Amino acid sequence: MRNLLHADPLDLSILDVLVSAVSTDIPPESLYHYTDFHGFKGILESHSLRATFSRTLNDSTEQRHGETLVCRVLQEMADHALRDKIAAGMKDRPDRYHSFVTCFCTDPNLLSMWRAYAYRGGGYCLGFDSSELRNLVNEQTVKRKRQPFNWLFQIVYGEPETRLRDSLRELAGRIEQDPTRSLAFAVARILAGKIKHESFKEEHEWRIILHDPSVEEMQFREGHNNIIPYVDLRRQPAGAVQLLPLRKVVCGPTLRNDDESVKIVNWMLAKHGYNGVAIERCEIPYRP
């Protein structure tokens, strides 16, 4: 993303649409990340969260779903003569803006989440202080001086709700002023990242979204059928290890439910500097 310090008034007004659309999302006190043992261990050891390239998430169609819906809404709201230009602006192309995401849930005891993301109930649910997560996101923006498009926001399921539709209506007006302005479609794709199909609504998702990290920042791991790029999100160092705002660990419903298991988790936390973290057992009576 080019430097926007000297952006012209239209670009600045386009950015205002983005800010108004996402900055009013106020998260609950805690947000939760479901993971298996290897993910839990990796988070503690690296003091970082992984932001994964959105096109390689479990549901590879979710970003395209949001973009298709946003394209349709913009076409409905803008001048009819711009329909083809809006469609062209929303299409994939080599210079498109790439998003990397870290996903959270508002509920630490959802059986569907335990099954899908925490080794069929044999993993862990990590509770983070949401205000500190927002600070973490802001630090990524400071680190990447050339681009301000990093956010913690709430997912919308199904059709855009009123606030998001109002933002898309404003964005359609900006596109009418200059339908060739690439920044408008970059913002459209960011807003599309807020939308998922209504069948996922049980996930109660919030996500950190990071746009266009440099290739030098990227790391890569093996996926089931592809290579998965990701970026580590960590507190900026100031001469010492910067801990993540981890406040709670919930042990999954299929793990051993005894004091020794809790003690071992506490040892893991203490080894990496996470003292005073609450450890709870999941009370869901689930046995696969």
C-alpha positions as CSV (number, residue, x, y, z in Angstrom):
1,M,0.0,0.0,0.0
2,R,1.5,3.3,-1.0
3,N,2.1,6.0,1.6
4,L,-1.1,8.0,2.3
5,L,0.4,10.9,4.2
6,H,-0.1,13.1,1.1
7,A,-3.3,11.5,-0.2
8,D,-5.7,13.7,-2.1
9,P,-9.1,14.6,-0.6
10,L,-11.0,11.8,-2.3
11,D,-8.6,9.2,-1.0
12,L,-8.9,10.6,2.5
13,S,-12.7,10.6,2.2
14,I,-12.5,6.9,1.1
15,L,-10.4,6.1,4.2
16,D,-13.0,7.9,6.3
17,V,-15.6,5.4,5.1
18,L,-13.4,2.5,6.2
19,V,-12.7,4.0,9.6
20,S,-16.4,4.7,10.3
21,A,-17.3,1.2,9.3
22,V,-14.9,-0.7,11.5
23,S,-13.8,1.6,14.4
24,T,-17.2,1.5,16.0
25,D,-17.0,-2.3,16.5
26,I,-16.5,-2.6,20.3
27,P,-15.5,-6.1,21.4
28,P,-16.5,-7.7,24.6
29,E,-13.9,-7.8,27.5
30,S,-12.4,-11.1,26.3
31,L,-12.1,-12.8,22.9
32,Y,-11.3,-16.5,22.6
33,H,-9.1,-18.5,20.2
34,Y,-9.7,-22.2,19.9
35,T,-6.6,-24.3,19.0
36,D,-5.0,-27.7,19.4
37,F,-2.0,-28.5,21.6
38,H,0.6,-27.6,19.0
39,G,-1.1,-24.2,18.4
40,F,-1.2,-23.6,22.2
41,K,2.4,-24.5,22.6
42,G,3.5,-22.4,19.6
43,I,1.7,-19.3,20.9
44,L,3.4,-19.6,24.3
45,E,6.8,-20.2,22.8
46,S,6.7,-17.5,20.2
47,H,4.5,-15.0,22.1
48,S,2.7,-14.4,18.8
49,L,-0.5,-15.1,17.0
50,R,-0.6,-16.3,13.5
51,A,-2.4,-14.3,10.9
52,T,-3.1,-16.6,8.0
53,F,-3.6,-15.7,4.3
54,S,-7.4,-15.4,4.0
55,R,-7.5,-17.4,0.7
56,T,-6.1,-20.5,2.4
57,L,-8.6,-20.6,5.4
58,N,-10.6,-23.8,5.9
59,D,-13.5,-22.3,4.0
60,S,-11.7,-21.0,0.8
61,T,-14.8,-19.4,-0.5
62,E,-15.6,-17.1,2.4
63,Q,-13.6,-14.1,1.1
64,R,-15.1,-14.5,-2.3
65,H,-18.6,-14.7,-0.8
66,G,-18.1,-11.3,0.9
67,E,-16.7,-9.7,-2.2
68,T,-19.5,-11.0,-4.3
69,L,-22.1,-9.6,-1.9
70,V,-20.3,-6.2,-1.6
71,C,-20.0,-6.0,-5.4
72,R,-23.8,-6.5,-5.7
73,V,-24.6,-4.0,-3.0
74,L,-22.3,-1.3,-4.6
75,Q,-23.9,-1.9,-8.0
76,E,-27.3,-1.4,-6.5
77,M,-26.4,1.8,-4.8
78,A,-24.2,3.4,-7.4
79,D,-25.2,4.9,-10.8
80,H,-26.5,2.0,-13.0
81,A,-24.0,3.0,-15.7
82,L,-21.1,2.0,-13.4
83,R,-22.2,-1.6,-12.8
84,D,-19.5,-3.0,-15.2
85,K,-16.8,-0.8,-13.8
86,I,-17.7,-1.9,-10.2
87,A,-17.6,-5.5,-11.3
88,A,-14.2,-5.0,-12.9
89,G,-12.9,-3.1,-9.8
90,M,-13.8,-6.0,-7.5
91,K,-12.2,-8.8,-9.7
92,D,-9.0,-10.6,-8.8
93,R,-5.9,-9.0,-10.4
94,P,-2.2,-9.2,-9.7
95,D,-2.1,-5.9,-7.7
96,R,-5.0,-6.8,-5.5
97,Y,-4.7,-6.3,-1.7
98,H,-4.0,-9.5,0.3
99,S,-5.5,-10.0,3.7
100,F,-4.1,-12.1,6.6
101,V,-6.4,-12.9,9.5
102,T,-6.5,-14.2,13.0
103,C,-9.9,-15.5,14.2
104,F,-11.5,-15.2,17.6
105,C,-14.9,-16.1,19.2
106,T,-16.9,-14.4,21.9
107,D,-17.9,-17.7,23.5
108,P,-15.3,-20.1,25.3
109,N,-17.7,-23.1,25.4
110,L,-19.1,-23.7,21.9
111,L,-19.2,-27.4,21.1
112,S,-19.0,-26.7,17.4
113,M,-15.8,-24.7,17.9
114,W,-14.2,-27.4,20.0
115,R,-15.0,-29.9,17.3
116,A,-13.8,-27.9,14.4
117,Y,-10.7,-26.0,15.7
118,A,-9.5,-27.7,18.9
119,Y,-8.7,-31.3,17.9
120,R,-12.3,-32.6,18.3
121,G,-12.5,-31.3,21.9
122,G,-8.9,-32.3,22.8
123,G,-7.4,-28.8,22.6
124,Y,-7.6,-25.5,24.3
125,C,-9.5,-22.2,24.2
126,L,-7.4,-19.2,24.9
127,G,-9.0,-16.1,26.3
128,F,-7.3,-12.7,25.5
129,D,-7.9,-9.2,26.8
130,S,-9.6,-7.6,23.8
131,S,-8.5,-4.0,24.5
132,E,-4.9,-5.3,24.5
133,L,-5.6,-7.1,21.2
134,R,-6.6,-3.7,19.8
135,N,-3.3,-2.3,21.0
136,L,-1.5,-5.1,19.3
137,V,-3.3,-4.3,16.0
138,N,-2.4,-0.6,16.4
139,E,1.3,-1.6,16.9
140,Q,1.2,-3.4,13.6
141,T,0.1,-0.2,11.9
142,V,2.9,1.8,13.5
143,K,5.3,-1.0,12.4
144,R,4.1,-0.8,8.8
145,K,4.2,2.9,8.3
146,R,3.2,2.6,4.6
147,Q,-0.3,1.1,5.3
148,P,-3.0,1.7,7.9
149,F,-5.3,-1.1,7.1
150,N,-5.1,-3.3,10.2
151,W,-8.2,-3.8,12.3
152,L,-9.9,-5.9,14.9
153,F,-13.5,-6.1,13.8
154,Q,-16.8,-8.1,14.2
155,I,-18.0,-10.4,11.5
156,V,-21.5,-9.9,10.0
157,Y,-23.4,-12.9,8.9
158,G,-25.7,-13.0,5.9
159,E,-26.8,-9.6,4.4
160,P,-24.9,-6.4,5.6
161,E,-26.6,-4.9,8.6
162,T,-27.6,-1.2,8.7
163,R,-24.3,0.3,9.7
164,L,-22.3,-1.6,7.1
165,R,-24.9,-0.8,4.4
166,D,-24.6,2.9,5.2
167,S,-20.8,2.6,4.8
168,L,-21.2,0.9,1.5
169,R,-23.6,3.6,0.4
170,E,-21.0,6.2,1.2
171,L,-18.4,4.2,-0.6
172,A,-20.6,3.9,-3.7
173,G,-20.8,7.7,-3.7
174,R,-17.0,7.9,-3.7
175,I,-16.8,5.4,-6.6
176,E,-19.2,7.6,-8.6
177,Q,-16.8,10.5,-8.2
178,D,-14.0,8.4,-9.7
179,P,-14.7,4.8,-10.7
180,T,-11.1,4.1,-11.5
181,R,-9.9,4.9,-8.0
182,S,-8.2,1.6,-6.8
183,L,-8.3,2.7,-3.2
184,A,-12.1,2.6,-3.2
185,F,-12.0,-1.1,-4.3
186,A,-9.3,-1.9,-1.7
187,V,-11.7,-0.6,1.0
188,A,-14.5,-2.5,-0.6
189,R,-12.5,-5.7,-0.2
190,I,-11.6,-4.9,3.4
191,L,-15.3,-4.4,4.2
192,A,-16.1,-7.7,2.3
193,G,-13.8,-9.4,4.9
194,K,-16.5,-8.5,7.5
195,I,-19.1,-10.6,5.9
196,K,-19.5,-14.4,6.1
197,H,-22.3,-16.7,5.0
198,E,-25.1,-16.9,7.6
199,S,-24.4,-20.7,8.1
200,F,-21.3,-19.7,10.1
201,K,-23.2,-17.4,12.5
202,E,-22.8,-19.8,15.4
203,E,-19.1,-19.0,15.5
204,H,-19.7,-15.4,16.8
205,E,-16.5,-14.4,15.2
206,W,-14.2,-11.4,15.6
207,R,-11.0,-11.2,13.6
208,I,-7.8,-9.3,13.3
209,I,-7.2,-8.4,9.7
210,L,-3.7,-7.4,8.4
211,H,-3.4,-6.2,4.9
212,D,-0.4,-6.5,2.5
213,P,2.4,-7.6,4.8
214,S,5.8,-7.7,3.0
215,V,7.0,-11.0,1.6
216,E,9.9,-10.7,4.1
217,E,7.5,-10.9,7.0
218,M,5.7,-14.0,5.7
219,Q,6.4,-17.6,6.8
220,F,5.0,-20.7,5.3
221,R,3.7,-24.1,6.5
222,E,2.3,-27.2,5.0
223,G,-1.5,-27.4,4.5
224,H,-3.7,-30.4,3.7
225,N,-3.5,-29.6,0.0
226,N,-1.5,-26.4,-0.4
227,I,1.1,-24.1,1.1
228,I,-0.2,-21.8,3.8
229,P,1.4,-18.3,4.2
230,Y,1.1,-16.6,7.5
231,V,2.5,-13.7,9.5
232,D,3.4,-13.7,13.2
233,L,1.6,-11.0,15.2
234,R,3.5,-10.1,18.4
235,R,4.0,-7.1,20.7
236,Q,6.8,-4.9,19.5
237,P,10.0,-5.6,21.5
238,A,11.4,-3.0,23.9
239,G,14.4,-4.8,25.1
240,A,12.5,-7.7,26.7
241,V,10.0,-10.4,25.8
242,Q,6.6,-8.9,25.3
243,L,3.8,-11.2,26.5
244,L,0.5,-11.6,24.8
245,P,-2.5,-10.5,26.7
246,L,-3.5,-14.1,27.7
247,R,-5.9,-14.1,30.6
248,K,-7.6,-17.5,30.6
249,V,-7.1,-21.1,29.3
250,V,-10.1,-23.4,29.0
251,C,-9.1,-27.1,28.7
252,G,-11.2,-29.0,26.1
253,P,-14.0,-31.5,27.0
254,T,-12.2,-34.6,25.9
255,L,-9.0,-33.9,27.9
256,R,-8.4,-35.5,31.3
257,N,-10.5,-33.7,33.9
258,D,-8.3,-33.8,36.9
259,D,-6.0,-31.6,39.0
260,E,-2.8,-32.9,37.5
261,S,-3.9,-31.8,34.0
262,V,-4.5,-28.3,35.3
263,K,-1.1,-28.3,37.1
264,I,0.7,-29.3,33.9
265,V,-1.0,-26.5,31.9
266,N,0.1,-24.1,34.7
267,W,3.7,-25.3,34.4
268,M,3.6,-24.6,30.7
269,L,2.3,-21.1,31.2
270,A,4.8,-20.3,33.9
271,K,7.7,-21.6,31.8
272,H,7.0,-18.9,29.3
273,G,6.2,-16.1,31.7
274,Y,2.4,-16.3,31.8
275,N,1.8,-16.2,35.5
276,G,-1.7,-15.6,37.0
277,V,-3.6,-17.0,34.0
278,A,-6.9,-18.6,35.0
279,I,-7.2,-22.2,34.0
280,E,-10.7,-23.7,33.6
281,R,-12.1,-27.1,32.6
282,C,-14.8,-27.2,29.9
283,E,-18.0,-28.7,31.5
284,I,-19.6,-29.8,28.2
285,P,-20.3,-33.6,28.5
286,Y,-18.8,-34.4,25.1
287,R,-17.1,-37.7,24.2
288,P,-16.5,-38.3,20.4
